[in-house]
Amino acid sequence: GDVLHFQWEMLERPSGSNASVIPVEQNASQVEFFVDFAGDYEIRVRVTDTQGLSDSKTMRFSATPWQGIHVELSWDTAESDVDLHFLNVSEDANFYEAPWDCHYANPAPEWGDSSDDEDNPRLDIDDTTGYGPENINIPEPKAATYEINAHYYSDDGQGATVARIRIFLSGELIFEDSATLSGTGKVWNVGKLDWPSGLIDPDGTIFDNPFSFFGAAPAK
């Protein structure tokens, strides 16, 4: 018989992912799917025809960052705002100061050859409503030492959150760690990344009140 209905089901997605399959046609013959985290996904579709016969197909795929450096921040509370900061400390970068700190108020700085964007970092989105992810990518990084920080910009009354950082180099996950941030204003210094060696020097320090010596954070 003719196809009557498609039924889609998300079977597997990376930890922290909110990815879902959203039908865009009445019989769900076409769907939308947004990949929010790097990692493995598994989706099943069941097709039923007008005679009541059905069959299913399972599709598996991986989302792999292609850039030289891909840094991913996520956290585990809703209605809260944690920000990713990526600093070029080879240029004496300071927290929240342009151009050498890439973050929500400086999401696309110029760090290298002005005629080539491939050596510049880019923040993809400033997630202010919880969970993330926020990603910063450099397709073709220049040789330097970089520092990664996660700043709890606002807990919005939600209290503590657990922030997670994953670092991919040329598609390979080479570092993953998490830390608890107790409330607004806390900063987790994740550590330093050397390029092109790919060596990670973890830090783990939690700053109690960064603005007591960094000044006020830019408003959103």
DABEL-V792097 format. One record per run of one state. SS is the DSSP state (alpha for helix, beta for strand, coil for the rest). FROM is the first residue (numbers start at 1). LEN is the number of residues. If there is no record, write none. Layout:
SS,FROM,LEN ; SS,FROM,LEN
This chain:
coil,1,2 ; beta,3,10 ; coil,13,8 ; beta,21,3 ; coil,24,7 ; beta,31,3 ; coil,34,5 ; beta,39,11 ; coil,50,4 ; beta,54,10 ; coil,64,5 ; beta,69,10 ; coil,79,2 ; beta,81,8 ; alpha,89,3 ; coil,92,9 ; beta,101,3 ; coil,104,2 ; beta,106,1 ; coil,107,10 ; alpha,117,3 ; coil,120,2 ; beta,122,2 ; coil,124,6 ; beta,130,9 ; coil,139,5 ; beta,144,11 ; coil,155,6 ; beta,161,9 ; coil,170,2 ; beta,172,10 ; coil,182,5 ; beta,187,9 ; coil,196,4 ; beta,200,8 ; coil,208,3 ; alpha,211,4 ; coil,215,6
